[in-house]
Amino acid sequence: MAVSGNGAEAVAPAPAKEVSTKEAVAVSKNASFREESSFLDDLKDSERKALAELRDKVEAAIVEGKLFDDGGKPEEAEAEEKVEEDGKKEADAEEEKKEGEEEGEKKEAEEESGEDTKEEAKKEEAAEKAAAKEEDEEEKPAETTAAVVIDKDIALWGVPLLPSKGDEATDVVLLKFLRARDFKAGAAFEMLRRTLLWRRDWTSFSVDAGADADADLPEELAGACYLDGADREGHLVCYNALDVFADDAVYKNALGTEEGKARFLRWRVRAMELHVAELDLRPGGAASLLQVTDLRNSPGPAKKDLRIAVKQVLDLFQDNYPELVARNILINVPFWYYAFSALFYPFLTQRTKSKFVVARPSKVTETLLKYIPIEAIPVKYGGLKRDGDTEFSADDSEVTEVTIKGSSTQTIEIEATEADTTLTWDLTVLGWEVNYKEEFLPADEGSYTIIIRKGKKMGSG
């Protein structure tokens, strides 16, 4: 296969697995986003100190059964307690004064009545005190000790949160909250506590829960959010396609009513839970997702309900799924997006904003290739991945990258070592345009070259 062009790049996979190929060169022009290390040895001293502090806070809160406490009493409650305490002190002082006066009167009576009377008064006083004590004990309610429920099995995303359990994934989860709060242990603990409170009040976090509630969602939404392959760093890639909402029937069903909006939000959160369940939350594992959102043919800003729903999802994910997205890549971005983004960008943290990558329609393949291998990028985005194709799969072969200088020609050879072999290949142009043709060159001496396909021009995907 001969390829010629002007400063272009062409990428072609080797044929199916039954054919041996020449050594391939993988596409690796740009390094993808590399999330921070989750190994303790790679942390700075200040970061290790913050992690130790957060561990202590979480341990104490769980062991003492205070993880869900609000961290302090309202001012009104404190004022009420102060008034009650002051009133109690005044009552005690009045009672002491009264007791002193009674004792003085008894003492005078004893002195006047002589020794016999004094002894008799003492006996009577002792009897009165004993009776009073017995009466007080009968009236006094039995003291009870409030039972503190301690749940040492509290977990988040399947990871136990009690540090003393010794699970290696616990630190990975705690580090996510620390990074979201610039390694401020107090703020990270509060964020974790609020996330747990939110999850406790939510209704469908189990991957098995909420199925019936979501059954009446439009079937078209099944393709609106799905996992497909991994990026160069091993992060699972989640594709989001908003073009499904261009259909009025789908839009009205999903977002046309308050009930529909709530159901849509539950569906998206549940999808996130399913995807997080696929992550490797151990040290060194791919512990976050790469999100790709396709805006081709998606409704514009005029669809207010969709705009509000997207903002709700972003807010929920930012507050309750910290550092679980390595990158947010927006592709096929139309011009109206820039005005739309101005509405929700101010509500995102600077760290979240830094993870956004925007690609216009002409730059989709080029942008995705910076983060995802071409054999893992779907064909519709200029890659080589075909779903359900039994005859061709990039998994069965390797990818060769060829850089072609202007006005030059390059030959890509696919060797066939056996007769009656079917060769299958694909060619993707990454930049500019190339002219290419396909020929069969028999190994027999004196044989003629056979033109399989005449030259044609190909542009970038």
C-alpha positions, 0 to 999 in steps of 0.5 A: 500500500503506497501512501503519499502526501504533504506533511501528513500522518497516516495510521494503519493497523496490521491485518487480521491475526492469521497474518504476520506483520512487520514490527509496528510503532505505536502512536505516542505523540502526546502524553495524556493527563497523569493523575497524581500518585496514590503511593505514600512514598510519592507524597510530599511531607505536608501531604503525608501529614494531612493524610495522617490527620484526616485518617485520625479524624475519620478513625475517631469519628467512626469509633465514637459514632460521630461521623454523621454529627454536625460538628457543633450545636446551634447557637440557639441550643447553646443559649437555651442550655446556658439559661437552664444552667444559670437557673439551676445554679440559682435554685441550688443556692436558694436550697442551700440557704434554706437548709442552713436556716432550718439547721440553725433553728434546730440547733437552738431548739436542742440547746433549750430542751437539754441533752435528752431532747437533743438526742431525740431530735438527732434521731428524728432528723436522721429518720427524716433524711432517710425517708427523704432519701428513699422518697427521692430515689423512688421519684428519680427516674432510672438513669439510662446510658444512651447507646451509641451505634458504632458502624465500623463497616462504613464504606464508600465506593466499596472501600472501608473508611475505617483506617485501622482496618488496614485496607490499602484502598482507604488512603486512595479514597481519602487522598481524593477528598484531600486533593479536592480541598488542597490538602486541608484535612479539616475541609476534606473531612467535612466534604467526606462527611457531607458526601456520606450524609448525601448518600445516606439520604439518596435512594439508589446507590446500590447497582442493583437498586432503583432498576424499577424506578428507572425502567420507564426512562427512554430506551434511547438513553441507554446510548447516552452514557456508556463505558468503552475501552481505556486511555493510555494511562488505563483510565476507563473511558466514559462516552456521553452523547447528548444528541439523543435529546435532539429528539423531542419525544425523548427530551419531553419524556426525560426532562419534560416534568419534575418527576422526569427530571428527578428520574433522569438525575437518579439515572445519571448518578446510578450510571456513575456508581456503576462506572466507579464500581469498575475502577481500581481504587488500590494504590497505583490503580486507574482510580478515575475515569476519562469522560468524553462528551459528544456535543454533535447535534445536541440541543442548544442553550434554548433547551433550558431544562437540559441546561439545568440538568447538566449543571445539576449533574456537574454540581453533584459530581463535583461535590460527591465524586471528587477526583474520580474524573481524570479528564473531561474532553468535549468534542464536536463543540459548536459555537454556542457552547462557549456562551453556554459554558459561561453560565456554569464555569463560575461554579466549578473549582479551578482544579475541575476547570483545568481538566476540561479539554475542548475540541471543535469538529475538525480536531476530534481525532487529533484531540482524542489521540493525545489521550486514547490509543487509536485502536481504542477510539471508535471509528465514528471518531476517526479511530479503528475500534469497531463494535460487533465487527467479527472480521476486523479487530485492532485487538488482533493486530498492532498499529503502525504510524507513518509520517509522510513528508511533503511530495514524498511517497511511503510504502506500507507492507502487509506480508501474506505468508499463506495462500488463500488468506484474507487481508483486512486493514484500515487507514486513518489520516490524522492530518492534511490529505494523502493520496494512496493506492493498494497493490498486490506484489507477488513474491514469484520472480517475474510476476506482475504487480496487481492494482487492487485499487487505484489512487484516491485522496483521503482527508483527516478523520 
